Amino acid sequence: MDFSNSKWVNKLRIVFLVSGLCWLLTIALLIFLELFGTSVILAGLFLVVISLIAMMNFQYIRITVNKEKMTVRYYSIFAVDRMFRMFEFPVGLLRNIEIRRYFLGLKLELRFTVRVKKGLADYPWINLSAMPFRERNKLISVLKNLVP
């Protein structure tokens, strides 16, 4: 199994970039036309939208399962530092998959729990917000089938 949301992430980046640039150009045009009240309202809405995007924490995700080994690669697509993270473990050691939902189900986080020598270990939360709902459900159902 090989799962990646790279196509969706690329579309999301382009949409956010183009809409953000159009929004900023509209604010600049309103300032040029001396419509300061409207430009302040649009600037405030722009900051709210940027804050919501930051809270959603869209991530690129690639999950591969090869020869009983699962590899998970992910990074935040709108972060300044863009830290690439990766972990891998044998599929036979997978014990649980936890799912958290926020913002009416728009933000979905996933965490793997695996068996180690000294007990159970939890990997960090992975955000599945940057993928369509159908693909999320399909990925979660496939991953749940891997849990014994």
N, C-alpha and C positions, 0 to 999 in steps of 0.2 A: 504494500500500500504506500502510495506517495501522495501527500496532500499539501497543496500550497495555495495561498490566496494572493499570489503576486499580480495576476491580471486585475483583480478587484482593487488592490492597493494602488496600482498605477492609475486606474480610472479615478479613484478617490482623490489622489494627489492632484491630478489635473483639474478636476471639478473644483476643489477647494482653492487652488491657485488662481484659476480664472475668475471664479466668483469673488474671491478676496480682492484681486486687482481691480475688478469692475466696481466693487463697493468703495475701495479707496479712491478711485478716479471720480466716482460720483460725489464723494465727500469733498474732494478738491475742487470740483466744478461748482458745488454749492457754496463753498467758501469764496471762490472767485466771483460768483454772482451775488455775494453778500447776503446769503440766506443762512445766517449763523445759527438760528434756532433749529432749523432742519438738519444742518450739518452736525450740530452737537447731539441731536437725537440719534442720527445714523451712526455717529462715532460711538455713542454709548451702546447701541445694539451690536455694533461690530465687536466691541470688547466683550459683550456677553456671549456672542457666538464663539469667539476665540477661547473664552474660558470653558465653554461647553465642550469644544473640541479637545482641549487639554484634559478635561476630566474624563472624556471617553477613552483616551489613551489608545488610539488605534495602533495595532501592531501587525507587522508582517509575520506570518507563521509558516513554517514548513515542517511537517511531521512525516517521517518515513519509517516504515517497518520492514526491515530486511533480515532474513535468516534469524528470526526470534530476537531481534534487537531493535529497539525504538530510539530514534534520534529526533529531538525537537530543537529547532532553531527559531529564534524570534528576536525582533527588535521593534522599538517604538518608531513609527514613521514620521511623527511630527516633533520629535525631541531634538534639542540642540546638540546634545552629546552623542546621540545615536549609538548606544552601547549594544553591540551584537552579543547575544547570549545563546548558549547551547548546552544541552545535557542529553545524555543517553543512558539507557539501562536495558537489561534483558527483559523481554516481554513477560517471561515467566515470573518475574519478581513484582509485577504490577499487582497491587492489592485493591486500590480504590481510585475512583475519579470523582472529584467534587466539582460541583457547578454552582456558581453564584450569579444571580441576576440583579441588575440595577436599572434605574431609569425606565421603568415599565418594560423591561426585557430587552432594551436596546443595547445595554452593556452586559456582556456575558463573559464571565471569567471561569477558567478551567484550571484545576490543580491535580497533579498526579501524586499518588501515595504508593511507595514501593517498599518492599521488604529488604532490609539490610541486616548485617550480622548482629547489630545491637538492638534491633526492633524495627520500627517503621520510620520512614523518612518522607517528608513532604517537599516537593519541588515548588518553586515560586509560582504565583498565579500567572496565567497566560490569558491575555485579553483576546476574545474572539469577535470584537465589535466590527472589525474591518472585513467582514465577509457577509454574504447574503444569508438570510434566515434558513433557506433550504440547505445550503452547504453546511451551516452550523449544525443543524439537526442530523444531517447525514454523517458528519464527522463524529458527533457525540454517540450516535448509535453504533458506529463501527468501533469506537474506542470502548464503549461499554461491553461489547462482545468479547473484547480481549481480557476483561477482568474475570478471574475465575469465580 
